[in-house]
Amino acid sequence: MSVFITTLLVFLVFIIIYQIGKASEYASVMRGEENIKFKTNRAIAWILVAFFFLGLYGIWECNEIFKDRMLPVAACENGVKYDNMFFVTLAVTGIVFFATQAVLFWFAYRYQATPSRKTTFFAHSNKLEILWTTIPAIAMAILVAIGLKNWANVTSDAPADATVVEVVGKQFNWLVRYPGKDNELGKRDFRKISDANNILGLDWKDPHNMDDIISQKGELHMVVNKAVKLLIGSRDVIHDVGLSHFRVKMDAVPGITTTLWLKPTITTEEMKQKTGNPDFVYEISCDQMCGKGHYSMRGTVIVETQAQYDAWMAAQQTYYAENNAPSAPTAANMAAPKPASDTTPKAAVKP
């Protein structure tokens, strides 16, 4: 019954609107349709002019309101280049936007219908078509070239002295692995993954794994003014390492290792002072929808001095020690790594 009443009401509303339109049409004929049309056109032309200037004022006010809520300064060398690219793009597109909108509204006012103006029609203009196709194409090609150059820089080979760190996405947190004293990450095997004691599937036959450190809290420590190469992967679905303060991001894809490198230039403590926020932290966000817990997939980045980084590393326990020998020493005083015996059960072999 309620559906019938609703349908009937909608039908009646349409009838009322139709009748109002017809009454307006009859009134126009009685008062002189042509005269009313020209007056309406003029009023609309002035309204569009007012709308243009009000729009410019609105853009200015929005900029004043939100300019202090933008991201703080880029915190790495690569980020500065991306910011420059962004501002160049914004300047080019901004100039085009204001120019085209000004012409659009000026045309609406200047060429409004009047009793003395006749409409001129032409099918096409080769010169105009070449002009408005060639210029935007050249501008876009230049902007794309700048973007490709910056992208190639971030994904190129990292400096030889760069610290190598592995970042692995897992529903719904980040796992960060650091090389130990041998400064080399060991091999991984997805068949050895176990949430109980081998969260990344480290191959214990590889001696380089014996001193590796894994942060299951998603803490990425970086040394200021020193390049860091990130080896990025995923343990389950596609994630995305988002480092907005450093202006870089990269997909974390199962079965594929993606890489990028950056050189942080502002420590966490310095950024706290710049932002006036004593609780400021750099963030690793997941920028790819990865499941129902996507919103909570967050890690932290700590940018510190070399001395602070060394002290933090010295206080960490190796992942092997955490899961196989709880009383083992920390990474600072651990002996040279030795291959661990393979604890995988083997079938008995008869002599």
C-alpha positions in Angstrom: 0.0 0.0 0.0 2.8 2.4 0.9 4.5 1.7 -2.4 1.3 2.6 -4.3 0.9 5.9 -2.3 4.6 6.9 -2.9 4.3 6.2 -6.7 1.1 8.2 -6.8 2.7 11.2 -5.0 5.7 11.1 -7.4 3.3 11.1 -10.3 1.3 14.0 -8.9 4.5 16.0 -8.4 5.5 15.5 -12.0 2.0 16.7 -13.1 2.4 19.9 -11.0 5.8 20.6 -12.4 4.5 20.2 -15.9 1.6 22.5 -15.3 3.9 25.2 -13.8 6.1 25.0 -16.9 3.1 25.3 -19.2 1.8 28.3 -17.3 5.2 30.0 -17.5 5.2 29.4 -21.2 1.8 31.0 -21.7 2.8 34.0 -19.6 5.9 34.5 -21.8 3.8 34.5 -24.9 1.4 37.0 -23.5 4.2 39.4 -22.4 6.3 39.0 -25.5 8.5 35.9 -25.7 11.4 37.5 -27.5 11.7 40.3 -25.1 11.6 38.0 -22.1 14.3 35.8 -23.6 16.7 38.6 -24.1 16.2 39.9 -20.6 16.8 36.5 -19.2 20.0 36.0 -21.2 21.3 39.3 -19.9 20.5 38.4 -16.3 22.2 35.0 -16.7 25.3 36.6 -18.3 25.7 39.0 -15.3 25.1 36.1 -12.9 27.9 34.1 -14.6 30.3 37.0 -14.3 29.5 37.3 -10.6 29.9 33.5 -10.2 33.3 33.7 -11.8 34.6 36.3 -9.4 33.0 34.5 -6.4 34.7 31.3 -7.5 38.1 33.0 -7.6 37.4 34.4 -4.1 36.4 30.9 -2.9 39.6 29.4 -4.2 41.6 32.0 -2.4 39.8 31.5 0.9 40.1 27.7 0.7 43.9 28.1 0.1 44.1 30.4 3.2 42.1 28.0 5.3 43.9 24.8 4.4 47.4 25.8 3.6 48.5 25.1 7.2 47.0 21.7 7.1 49.0 20.5 4.2 51.8 17.9 4.7 55.0 19.4 6.2 58.1 19.8 4.2 59.4 16.8 2.4 61.7 14.8 4.7 64.1 13.3 2.1 66.0 14.4 -1.0 63.8 12.5 -3.4 60.7 14.1 -1.8 62.0 17.6 -2.5 62.2 16.7 -6.2 58.7 15.3 -6.2 57.4 18.5 -4.5 59.1 20.6 -7.2 57.4 18.4 -9.9 54.1 18.9 -8.1 54.4 22.7 -8.0 55.5 22.8 -11.7 52.4 20.7 -12.6 50.2 22.9 -10.4 51.5 26.1 -12.0 51.0 24.8 -15.6 47.5 23.4 -15.0 46.6 26.4 -12.8 47.5 28.9 -15.5 45.5 26.9 -18.1 42.6 26.6 -15.7 42.3 30.3 -15.0 42.9 31.3 -18.6 40.2 28.9 -20.0 37.7 29.8 -17.3 38.2 33.5 -17.8 37.6 33.1 -21.5 34.6 30.8 -21.0 32.8 33.3 -18.7 33.8 36.3 -20.8 32.3 34.6 -23.9 29.1 33.9 -22.0 28.8 37.6 -21.2 30.2 39.1 -24.4 28.2 37.0 -26.9 24.9 36.9 -25.2 21.9 36.9 -27.5 20.6 40.3 -28.5 18.1 41.5 -31.1 20.9 42.8 -33.3 23.2 39.8 -33.1 23.2 37.0 -35.6 24.6 33.6 -35.0 27.6 32.5 -37.0 28.2 28.8 -37.6 31.3 27.1 -39.1 31.9 23.3 -39.2 35.5 23.2 -38.1 38.8 25.1 -38.2 42.0 23.1 -38.9 44.2 25.8 -37.3 42.2 25.8 -34.1 42.2 22.0 -33.9 46.0 21.8 -34.5 46.5 24.5 -31.9 44.4 23.0 -29.1 45.7 19.5 -29.8 49.5 20.3 -30.2 50.0 22.6 -27.3 48.4 20.4 -24.6 50.2 17.3 -26.0 53.5 19.0 -25.7 52.8 20.3 -22.2 51.6 16.9 -21.1 54.7 15.2 -22.6 57.0 17.5 -20.7 55.2 16.9 -17.4 55.2 13.1 -18.0 59.0 13.3 -18.8 59.7 15.1 -15.5 57.6 12.4 -13.6 59.4 9.5 -15.3 62.7 11.0 -14.5 61.9 11.3 -10.8 60.4 7.8 -10.8 63.5 6.4 -12.5 65.6 8.0 -9.8 63.7 6.5 -6.9 63.7 3.0 -8.4 67.3 3.1 -9.7 70.2 1.4 -8.1 70.8 2.8 -4.6 74.1 4.3 -3.6 76.8 1.7 -2.7 76.8 2.7 1.0 73.0 2.5 1.3 71.5 0.5 4.2 69.4 -2.4 3.0 66.2 -3.0 4.9 63.3 -5.4 4.0 59.7 -4.4 4.5 57.0 -7.1 4.2 53.3 -6.6 4.4 51.1 -9.0 6.3 47.4 -8.7 7.1 47.4 -6.4 8.9 50.8 -5.1 10.0 54.3 -4.5 8.6 57.3 -6.7 9.3 60.7 -5.0 9.0 63.9 -7.0 8.8 67.4 -5.6 9.3 70.8 -7.3 8.4 73.0 -8.0 11.4 76.7 -7.5 11.8 77.4 -9.2 8.5 75.4 -6.5 6.8 73.6 -9.0 4.6 70.1 -10.3 4.7 69.7 -14.1 4.6 67.6 -16.1 2.2 63.8 -16.7 2.7 61.6 -19.6 1.8 57.8 -19.2 1.8 57.5 -22.9 2.6 59.2 -22.3 6.0 56.8 -19.6 7.1 55.3 -20.2 10.6 53.6 -17.6 12.7 54.9 -19.4 15.7 58.6 -19.1 15.2 59.5 -18.1 11.6 57.2 -15.3 10.5 59.2 -14.6 7.3 60.3 -18.1 6.5 64.0 -17.5 7.1 66.2 -20.4 5.8 68.2 -21.4 8.8 70.7 -23.2 6.6 71.9 -19.7 5.4 74.3 -18.3 8.0 73.4 -14.8 7.0 70.0 -15.3 8.6 71.5 -16.0 12.1 72.1 -12.4 13.0 69.1 -10.8 11.2 66.7 -8.7 13.3 63.0 -8.5 12.7 60.7 -5.8 14.0 57.2 -7.2 14.2 55.9 -3.8 15.4 56.5 -2.3 12.0 59.3 0.1 13.1 61.5 1.3 10.3 64.7 2.9 11.6 66.7 5.1 9.2 69.8 7.2 9.6 69.5 10.8 8.7 71.4 11.9 5.6 72.2 8.2 4.7 70.6 6.4 1.8 68.2 3.5 2.6 67.2 0.8 0.1 63.9 -0.9 0.8 63.2 -4.4 -0.4 59.4 -4.6 -0.4 57.2 -7.7 -0.5 54.0 -9.3 0.8 53.2 -12.4 2.7 49.6 -12.7 1.6 47.8 -10.1 -0.6 48.8 -6.9 -2.4 49.7 -4.1 0.0 51.4 -0.8 -0.6 54.2 0.9 1.4 53.1 4.5 1.7 55.7 7.0 3.0 53.8 10.2 2.6 56.3 12.4 4.5 59.0 11.1 2.1 56.7 11.4 -0.9 57.3 7.8 -2.1 55.2 4.7 -2.2 55.5 1.2 -3.7 53.3 -1.8 -4.1 54.1 -4.9 -2.0 53.2 -7.8 -4.2 53.2 -11.5 -3.2 56.0 -13.4 -4.9 57.7 -10.3 -6.3 60.3 -8.1 -4.6 59.9 -4.4 -5.5 62.5 -1.8 -4.5 63.0 1.9 -3.9 65.5 4.0 -2.1 65.5 7.4 -0.3 67.8 9.6 1.7 66.0 11.1 4.8 67.1 14.6 5.7 65.0 15.5 8.8 65.1 13.5 12.0 62.0 12.7 13.9 63.0 15.1 16.6 63.6 17.9 14.1 60.2 17.3 12.5 58.5 17.5 15.9 60.0 21.0 16.2 59.1 22.0 12.7 55.5 20.9 13.1 55.1 22.1 16.7 53.8 18.6 17.5 55.6 16.8 20.3 53.8 13.6 19.4 54.7 13.6 15.7 55.7 10.3 14.1 56.5 9.4 10.6 54.1 6.8 9.3 54.1 3.8 7.1 50.6 3.5 5.7 49.1 0.8 3.5 47.9 2.6 0.4 46.2 -0.5 -1.1 42.9 -1.9 0.1 43.9 -5.2 1.5 41.0 -6.5 3.6 38.7 -5.6 6.5 41.7 -4.6 8.8 43.2 -2.3 6.1 42.5 0.8 8.2 44.7 -0.4 11.1 47.7 -1.4 9.0 50.2 1.2 10.2 53.9 1.3 10.9 56.2 3.9 12.2 59.5 5.4 10.8 62.1 6.7 13.2 64.8 8.9 11.5 67.7 9.3 13.9 71.4 10.0 14.0 74.0 7.3 13.3 74.9 7.0 17.0 71.2 6.5 18.0 70.7 3.9 15.2 73.8 2.0 16.3 72.6 2.0 19.9 69.2 0.8 18.9 70.6 -2.0 16.8 73.0 -3.1 19.6 70.0 -3.5 22.0 68.0 -5.7 19.6 68.0 -9.5 19.8 68.4 -11.5 16.7 65.3 -13.2 15.4 66.9 -16.6 15.6 67.8 -16.0 19.3 64.2 -14.8 20.0 62.7 -18.1 18.7 65.4 -20.7 19.3 67.5 -19.6 22.2 65.7 -17.1 24.5 68.9 -16.6 26.6 71.1 -15.8 23.7 73.0 -12.5 23.6 71.9 -9.5 21.7 73.1 -8.5 18.2 75.8 -6.3 19.7 77.9 -9.1 21.2 76.7 -12.1 19.2 79.5 -14.2 17.8 80.1 -14.7 14.1 77.0 -16.5 12.7 77.2 -20.2 12.1 74.8 -22.3 10.1 72.1 -23.8 12.1 71.3 -27.5 11.8 68.2 -28.2 9.8 65.5 -29.2 12.3 63.2 -30.4 9.5 62.4 -34.1 10.2 64.0 -36.4 7.7 62.9 -39.9 6.7 64.9 -42.7 8.3 67.4 -44.2 6.0 68.3 -47.9 6.5 72.0 -48.7 6.4 
